[in-house]
Amino acid sequence: MSWVRVCAVGAVSALGEDELAIAPGGPTAVRKDSQLELVGLRRPFLARAVPPDLEADPAAWLLARALGSLSAKLDRERPEWRSQRLAVVVGTSSGGMWSQCRAFDGIAAGEPDGLACRGAPYWGPLEVLTRALPGAPVVQVLGACASSALALGLARELLRDGLAELVIAGGYDAVTPFVAAGFEALGVTTADRPRPFALSRDGLALGEGALLAALVDESASSVGPWLTGFAASSDASHPTSPTESGAALARAAREALGAARLAGPVLLSAHATATLANDRAEASVVRGLQDVVEGVHAFKGRIGHTLGAGSALELFSALSCVEQGACPALEGELEPQLDFLRPGQPLRARAVLKLASAFGGANAALVAQVERPLSVPDEPRPGVWLTRCGVPHLTPRLDALVASSRLEPIHVRRLDALSALCATAALDVLASADDESARVFPQENGAGGHARERVGVVVGSVLASLEHNADYQARLRSRGYARADARRFPATSPNLAPGMVSILFGLGGPCTTVGAGFQAPFEALLMACELLRGGQADEMLVIVADVLGETSSALIDASAAATPAHGALALRLTAQRQEGNLAAIHELLPDILAQVVPSEGSGWAPRRAQTDAGGSRRGSGWVALVDWLKEQGLPHP
């Protein structure tokens, strides 16, 4: 098997930059934060990484610092890197939230700020990357707290498929009062500092950071750890709370270890938010892995919960532990499930198993090794076939969802607009061809629940949750940050939509949203194909969806940008060659990759022409996907 290797890393956290950013031991960087105190939060604790007097978008600043460090290292060690076939895969939870909130406030005041509006989308900070790396395909994973784990996993698959020679992958996130208020409203923040897995823990503290790693095929001359395993799953249970057993996370962990051909021992880099529910569930998972786990690293206790950057920063900090042969002990009296750990013992493990969980029930697992992996024969990559193509939906079909989903009717009818549209489109390609109100997956091939366990969801969205966020920010302005609405906060995460599709229909495969600009439909198609070819799922739903409303329209107008089409459309893909498949999608992967190259400058400038002969604006979003299907001679609505 051709393994993937890290050849350079650039990082920043509240601890500092590069090696300092991921230093495993030492005191916590979490402090009482004056900005969060100023807006009235009761638990204003944060590990801040950006300068307090910064006037630019902090997420863009973090991304620029990580990219600058990485680029300098690559220039020294691989001077030819810019001429190679590059790709970029980054994860974030909040993206351009800092600019987004300023744009919302300006629009509400009747004085829209054009600069803030241009930076407002989740992909606003990516201009740092697109200007530095023109012509490189870019995928942004909006998988909440599992974003950078999913990004590194996708980067691995792109290299294994030969679609790039060098992939820059990782994650970034800055903290705004908008996000901090939401977590406080959920009742999961600490009164002083996080203590992962301790019985005395009382919650998380947010943090800021970014990490970008350059990945190459191991056949390229390089030094650095190997990324040998990746898997992803969904709890399909609850939008914000893990299942008590952690069964889906455990499944991803075992699959990642299997992909790495690794039996142990490993250092486990835990998600370890220090919240009551998450740590209890994860401790159960760790207990079930005690045959391979030698120690547990919980880096959020030191740098806070850095959201979309967390998995990347925590993975490389754990790799530092492995290289040093020592891991800081967990603090305090621990959860009983971890009584098998023996702190203070020398660390023998030469590999790290990284776990991640996120809003929407998403899970991911990565395996990285500091010693050369076993040489094993290459396995053929499976093909990807289109099996169902839905029709566009401009409004949710709540009655049909109530009849077909697993949730109580009240929960279905309370779905946010993006989740409801995505679920409606998904029902199109999941339900029986003869009766759309029939039970989804009616004992397919006698497999029942097992069939659902291997089905995933990827949503491609240009606007993501912008419209919902505008309403949430308006409520914060009127009610105050200390009275944030806990029930409405989860829908500010773009990852809630695929998560709710998984929950509604019991789908246990990978789930995430992607969107680096107007190329979002093709990012979703690319990621779904790579998850199938990498063996992370047997089937994937690709849903292209956007909610266009008053505020998002005002953002678009202030940015002089094209308008994404409102509505949702779904495709169903499979890795199984079978009678009834409509088309072979894997043969089109190079063209799909070409579609995710952003236009020069900003994601607001769509790749395809956005005006008709008369100069009028045309839509994008799902319309762009339909146009592409037509161009390729594929089935289309």
N, C-alpha and C positions, 0 to 999 in steps of 0.2 A: 504494500500500500504506500502511496505517496503521502508523506506526512507534511504538515504545515508548521512553519517555524517563525518565531518572532525575531526580527533583526534590529529593531530599534524601538524605543519608547520615549514619549514626552508626556509629562504629568504635572499637575498642579492640584494642591488641596490646601486646607487650612494649615497644614504642617509646613508648607513650602513648595518647592518645585523639584521635579525629577526624583532623585533618590530620597530626598527629604519628604516628598509628598506621599510616599508609600512606606516610610520607615515603620516597622511593626511595633516597636516598643516605645514606652514613654508616656507622659501624662496626656490626658485628653485635651483636644483643641476646642472643646465645646465651652462657650462663654455666654453670659447674659448679653444679649444684643440690643444696642441702643435703638436701632431702627424698628425692631419689633416691639420694644417697650413703648416707643413713641406712638404707635398705632393702637396701643391698649391691650396687647396680648398678655394673658395672665402667666404664661410659661414661655418667655421670650428667649429660649436658649438655642444657640446656633453655633456651628463651626464655620465661620465666614472666611472665605479665601480671597475675595476681591478687595481692593483698597477701599476704605470707607468714603473717600472723597471722589470716587470714580463717577463720572457723569455720563459715560457711554453705557450701552447695554452690557451688563456684567456677564451674561452667557457668551456673548461674542468675544469679550475680553478673555475669558477662560479658554475658549476654543483657540483663540489666537496664540495664547501663551503655550499651550500644549503643542500646537502645530509648529510654532517657531522653534521650540526645542527639538521636536522630532525631525524637522527639516534640516536643522543644523547637523544633527547626528548622521542623517542619511547622506548629506552632502560630503561629510568626511569619510564615511565608511562605504558608501555605494554611490559614487559621483554620477553614475549613469542612470540613477533611479528615475529622474524626470522624463527620460526618453522611453521608459518601459510602458507596457500596457497597464495603466493604473485603474483602480476603482476605490471608492470611498464608501464605507458603511459606518454610520455613527448613530448612537442611540441617545435619546433625551426624554425626559418626562415633561419638562416645562418649556423647553425651546426658547422662543422669543417672548416669554411672559412679561418681562420687564417693559419692553416696548409695547406689548399688547395692552397692558393696563393703562399706560399713558395715552395710547391711541383711543381706547374706550372713553377715558375721561375727557379727552379733547372733543370727540364726537358728541358726547353728552352735553358738553358746554357750548356746542355749536361752532367750535373752532378746531376742526381736525388738523392734527400735526402730520404733514405729509411724510416726514422722516420716520416718525413713530409708526405711522400706518404701514410703511414699507417694511419695517422690522417686526411688525406685529404677528405674522403667522408663526407657527411652530418652527418653520424652516428659516425664519428671519436671520438668525446668527450664522447660517451656513454660507452667507456671502463671503465670510472669511476664507472658507475652503474653496468655493467655486472660483474666486478671483486668483487664488494662489495656485490652483490646479485646473486650469481651463481644459475642457475636453474630457475630463474624467467622469465616468458615470458615478452618480451619487444616490445612495439610498439612506433615508433617515428612518430609523426604527423608533416608533412612538409607543414602546411597550412598557411605559411607566417604569417601575423600579427594576424590571428585568431587561431594560432596553439595551444596555451595553453587553450583557451576556448574549442576547439574541443577535446583536450586531457582530460580535466576534464569531458567533456560530455561522452566520451567513457569510462572513468573509472567508471562513474556512471552506465552505462549500463552493464559493466562486473560484477559489484557487484549485480545489480538487477537480472542478469541471474545466479547468484551463481557460476560464473567461477573463483572467487577469494574470499579470506576472507579479504585481505587488499591490496589496490591498491595505489601505489605511483604515483602521477600525478602532472603535472605542466608544466613549460617551462623554457627555458634559451636562452640567446643570448648575444654575444659580438659583438662589432662594429669594422670593418676593413675599411681601406681606399677604398677597392673595393666597399663595400656596400654604404659607405658615398658618394662616388663620383657618384654613380648611382642615389641616391635620389637628390643630388644637380643638376644633369643633367636634372631630371624631373621638376626642378623649384619649388620644394615644401619645401625647407628648409628655416629656419628663419635667419634674419640678427642679431638677438641677443638672444631672448628667445621665447618660444611658449606661446601664449595667446589663449587657446581654447575658441571658440564661440564668441570671441570679434570681433567687426567690424574692429578693427585695427590689427587683426592677419595677419601675413605674412608667416607662414609656421611652419614646425615641426623642432625639434631637436632630433636626435637619442639618445638613452640611452642604458645602459647595465644592466643586472640583471638576476636573476634566482629565482624561487620559486618552491618548492616541497611540496605537501600536502599529508598526509596519510589519505585515505578514507576507511571507513568501513561501513558495514551494521549497521543500528541503533540498531539492536538487540544486537550488541556487546556493552559492557559497555564502554562508551566514553563520553567525553565532547567536545563541539565545535559546530560550525554552521552546519546546515543541507544544503546539496545541493539537492534542490527539483525540479528544472526545467532545461530542456535543449532542444534546438531546433537549427536547422541549415538550411541554404538556400543558393541560388546563385542568383545574379542579372541577370546572363545570358545576359549581356549587353556590358561591356567594360572591358578590362583586368586590367586597373589601376584606372578608375574613377567610382564612384558610380552613380547610377541613381538619378536624381534630387528629385524624390519622396521618395526614400528609401523604396519602397514598399516591397521588399524581406526581408530587415532587419526588417521592422515593422511586417511582417508575422512571422518571427522567434521569435520576442519579444512576440507577443501575444500567440504563441504556447508554449513558455517556461513558461509564466505565467499560461496558462491553465494546463500544466503538473504539476505545483506546487500547483494547486487548490487555487491560490492566486488572490484576487481581488484588493489588495493594502491596504494602500499606500506603495510605494517602494522608495528607493533612487536609482536613475539611475546612474550606473557607465558607463560613456560614452566612446566610442572609442576616440573621441575628439582629433584628430591629430593636430588641429590648422591650417590645410590647408583650402584653400578657399572652394573647392568643397566638401570635406568630411564633414566639420562642417555644411555647409549649408544644405546638404542632411540629416545629422543626426538630425539637429534641427527640420526639418520637421517631422521626426519620433518621436522625443520627444514630439512635439506639439500634434501629434495624440495619444499620450499616457498620456496626461495631466490628464485624469480621474484617473490614478493610481500613477503618478509620483509626489512626494513631493519635491524632490530636485535633483540636478545634480552634480555628482562628476567627475572632469576631472583631473586625476592624472598625465597625460603626461606633464602637465604644470610644474610639480615638478621634475619628474624623467626622462623626455624625453620619446621618443617612443622606448620602449624596445623590439619591434618586437615580436618574438615568446614568450617572457616572459610576455608581456604586460598585457594580459587578466588576468592572475593569480595574478600578483602583484596588479593590479588595483582593482580586485574583493575583495581581502583581505584588501586593504586599505579602500575601501568603507564599508566593514563590521566593521572596526574599527570606522568609523564615526557613524554607526548605534549603536554600543555599547556605544559610548560616547554621543550620542544624539545631535551631531552637525556636520555640514559639511562646509568646507571652501567655501566661496562665489566665484563665477566665477569673473574674473577680467575684468574691463572695461565695455563699452557699448556693450550689447549683440545683437546677431541676433534677429530680431523682433519676430520670432516664439517662443522665450523663455520668452516673456514678462509676462507670467503667473507665473513665479517663484518668490518667496518672500524670498530673502536672509535675513539672520539674525534671522529667525524664528526658534524656537526649532524643532529639527527633531523628529517626532513621528514614522517614518517608522521603522519596525523591520525586513525588508527584503531588499535585493539588487537585482536589475535587471542589469546584465552586458551585454553590447553590444560589438560586435567585427566585424570588416570588414577586408578584405584582398585583395591582388593582386589576379587576377583571378575572382573577383566578389564574393568571399566566404563571408558568414555571419554566425555568431553564437550568441546565447543568452543563458545566464545562470541565474538561480534564486537561491539565497542562503538566508537562514533565521537564525536568532539568537534565535528564540523561536520555541518550538516544533510545527511542522506542524499538520494540521488536520489529524486525523486517517480516512483513507478511505479504502474500500475493495481492495484487490489485483485484478488486471485485468489480464486475461490470456495473456501471451506473444505470439504474432503471430509466425507462422512458416516461414521458408525461403525456397523457391524453386528455382532451376535452370530452366530457361525457354529457354535460347539460349546459345550456345557455339560457338564462332567464330573460325577462323583459324589463325595461325600465319602470320603476315605481316612483311617482312624485309625491305620494302620500302614503302613510302607513296603513296597513290593513289589520287593525287591532282585533277585530272579531275573528279573523282567520288565525291570528297568532294565539288568541285565547283558546281556540278549538284544538290547536296543534301542539302547543308547548307544554312543558312540565310545570310552569309556574302558576300560582293562583292568579285569577283574573285581575285582581286589584294591582298586582305587581306588573302585569303586562300593560295595563292601561296607564301606569305611571312611568313608563319608559320615556327617557329623554328622546328628543327628535332624531338624533343620529342613530341611536341604538334601535329605535323603532323602524326606521327606514332600512337599516342593515338586516334586521330580523325578517322584515317583509320580503326583501330580495332573496335572503337565504331560503326562506320557505319555498320560493319558486323552484329552486333546484334540488331541494331535499325531499319535498312531498312526492307522493305517488303521481306518476304521469296521468293516471286515470282519475284520481280524486285528490285535488290539492288540499282538501281538509282532512285527508286520511292521516293516520299516525306516521310521523317521520320515521324512517328506517323500520318498516314493518317486518321485523325478523329477517333482515336481508341475509340470504344464504344460511339461515339458521344461526347466525352469529350474535344477533341481538346486541347487548351492551358492548361486547368486544368490538363490533364493527364501529360503533360510535367512538370508542376509545382511541381509535386511530384516524379520526377525522379532525382536521384543523381549520382555522379561519384566519385569513389575512384581509384586512380592510385597507384600501388605498384611498386617501382623502387629501384633497388640496387644502381645505379649510379646517378639517378636523372639528374640534369642539368650539370653534371661535364664537359662534352665535350663542351657545349656552354660556360660555365664559363671560360674554358681554352682559348678560342678564345677571350672572352671579356677581360681577364687579359692581353693577348698579345697586344690588342689594347690600353689598359691603359699604358702598358710599352712604347709603341711607340709614343703615342699621348700625354701622360700626364694625370693625374687624373682630372685636371680641364677641360679636353675636352672629358669627358666620353660620350658615345653614348646613348642618351635617348631612342631611338627606340629599341635598342637591350637589354637594361637593364632588362625589365620585364621578359624576358626568362631566366634570371639567377635565378629566383625563381622556384623551383620545382612545386609550386602550379599553375603556368601558364597553364600547360598541362591539368589538369582537368577543369580549368576555361575556356580554349578555347573550350574544348568539350562541356561544358555547353552553351557557347556563340554560337557556330556553330549550335547546334541543339535545342536551346531554352529550356534547362533543368534547372528547378528552384530548384531542391533538393540540399542536401549537396554536396559540392565538395572539395576534398583535395587530397594530395599525402601523402603516408606513406613510410617509409623506415628506419629500424634500422639495416640493414645489408642484408645478403643473404636471410633472411626470409621474405623479403618485399612482395612477392606474397601472403603469408598467412596472413600478417598484413592487406593487402587490403581486403582479403576475410573475415577476422574476423571483421574488422570495418564495412564493408558493411552489414554483417549479424546483427550486433548490432544496426546499424542505422535503419534497417528495423524492428527489434524486439522492438526497443524503440519508433517506430511510427514517426520517423523523415522523412521517405520516404515510398512510396508504391513500388517503384522499384529502384534498384541500378545497375549501371554498374561497374564491376570490371575489370580494365585494368592493365595488367602487361606489363611494357615497359622499355626498356633500349636502350640507344644510345651508341654503342661501337665505339670509334674512335681512332685516333693516340695517343692523350694524355691520355685518360682513359686506353688504352692498356699499355702505358708506366708506369702509376701508378700501374697497376696490376702486371706488371713484377717486378717493384721495390719492391713490397710488397710480392712477391712470393705467390700470391693469385690465386684463381680460376677465371675463366672468365665468367661473366654473359652473357647469350645469347642476341645478338642484335635482336631487333624486338619487336613486340607488339601482345598481344592476349587479347581478351575481353570475359567476361561472362556477362550474364544478369540475375539478380535475382529479385524475386518478393516476397512480403509478402502476396499475394493473392493465396489461393488454388484454382486452376482452371484446367480444362481439357487442356492437352498439356504440363503441367509442366514435366520436364525431371527427376528431382530428388529432394528429401528433404535434404537440406543442413543443416538445424538446428540440425538434429540428429547427425551431425559430429562435432559440435562445440568444444567438449573437445579435439578431435584430431587436429582440426585447431589451437586451443590454444597451443597445444604441439609443433606445427611446428614453433611457433614464439619464442621459447626458443633459444637464441643465443648460438653458440659454445663458449667454454671457452676462455676467453681472449679478442678476437677482432672479430668484425663483418666480417673482411676479411676472417676468417676461417669459411666456410659455414657449415651449419648443416649437409647436406647430403654429402656422398662421392662424390668427384669431379674428380676422376680419373677412367679410365677404367682399364681392366685387364693388359694392357700393360703399365700403368703408365702415359698415356697421359691425359692432362687436358680435362675436359668436361664442357659444359656450365651449367648455372643456369638460374635465371630469369624465363621467361615464360616456359622454359623447365621443371623446377622443378614443376610448377603447372600442366603441362600436365602429368608428372610422377605420381603425387599425384592423379589426376583424374582417371588414369588407375588403381592405387592401390586400390582405393575405388570402382571400378567397375562403375564409373560414365561416362556419355557421354564425349567424348574428341575429339580433332581434329584428 
